[in-house]
Amino acid sequence: MSRYQPNKVYKVERRYNDFKNLYLALKEVDEYKGLSIPPLPDAVTSLTSLVKHDDAFLKERKTNLNNFLRLITAHPKIRLDELLCKFLTQPDFEDASIEPYMYGKVKRLLAHLPNTHGLRLDLDFVNTFLSF
């Protein structure tokens, strides 16, 4: 995985389910338990929205998802999360992201291993490991 470059402008496209997977993964991380992770906006806001995603609905959802990102990237601990950085910078997030429950488990395991201070969670390696 390439490293985040603060002076680079990243452009990625995300679907609602990508946001949902990110949210669920962050909720599973032990070190974030008890932190105020903002709720994800609702998938639909009305029956009409469920049947037809009109421009007004899409605009409102985009605004709400942008607000969600602003809140989690403003948090001093969560903004440094590797999965969040990948979500914001890598075009292949959907293919390379791991199941939310396993992300929390792997981070929990690394936290309990000796001499792991400063090690980064390599999501590509974890995905390879989990596919066996």
Summary of the structure (lengths in Angstrom):
residues: 132
radius of gyration: 16.0
end to end distance: 20.6
largest distance: 54.0
contacts: 307
relative contact order: 0.18
helix: 58%
strand: 0%
